[in-house]
Amino acid sequence: MKIKFWGVRGSIPTPLNTDQIRDKFLKLIAHIPDPILHDTNKLENYLKQTTPVEAGVIGGNTSCIEVRADNKILIFDMGSGIKALGNYLVKNDQNKQGLEIHIFLSHTHWDHIIGFPFFTPAFFPNNHLYFYSAHPNLKERLEIQQDFRFFPVALEHMPAAKEFIQLQHNSTLKLGAIKISNIPLYHPGGSFGYRVECEGKKFVYATDSEYKNLDRDSTRHNIEFFRGADVLVFDAQYTFEEAIHKEDWGHSSALVGVDFAVEANVKKLVLFHHEPERNDFEIYDILKRSVDFRKINFPESGLEIMLATEGLELVI
């Protein structure tokens, strides 16, 4: 199973501004030894070893993750990141027979559907798009987004075949060798997490969720859904303190994710849906605090914690 991140921000697309780029540049230059700075080959090798925070970007596009398993293309959410994913699919996968693409929606807030009108594979008539959601009237919701008052191309004018499948809450769907389950999450308007299992590997996508009551009885269902995941993508938009003050805003924190991941015996926790008001260094600080929290509170745990960044690829 291969997982690739195309959009990792929450709430609204957030490109870097000039001041942020300059800040990155100045911090990077200050740490490069002078001999390397004046040797192009050495400088290139040095940059290859840096993190996206140091010499790249965490990413400003909103939620979109691609999963490849059992020769199938699965997409989780259609935030602005799906535009680049669509361009990639057309360039590398498109064929005369057409593509079969399965799209799973956590919910239909703008930051999770805003990219679909720009999804190039939807303009190929031989392609077949399957949309899955536990929310009712998904087709109508997407049609409204592309009403001529808001967008110049209507949903019906995107010629790819489109099929809309409404999922039952807490149900499981099979696509060949892949098993996909869903779970309701606490979020304004409702949201749903997904668990993908194939050939013994487990991937869980659980964004846009608030955990108001952290006692064992209230979280047991979530813990079991996360149980044994090779990769858990978790809503970490807020710090723990922010989550307390922003009750009912529908988001969680990295520290809650660490607690859950350790209890559920997750192998890799990926912090996701980054706060749009934070720059890359501030988001990286949340990662460092999460790692410290795990070391102090769960010293025997082998949990790996990392940031979701655009372009990140994981193979499990």
Order of alpha helices (4+ residues) and beta strands (2+ residues): beta-alpha-alpha-alpha-alpha-beta-beta-alpha-beta-alpha-beta-alpha-beta-beta-beta-beta-beta-alpha-beta-alpha-alpha-beta-alpha-beta-beta
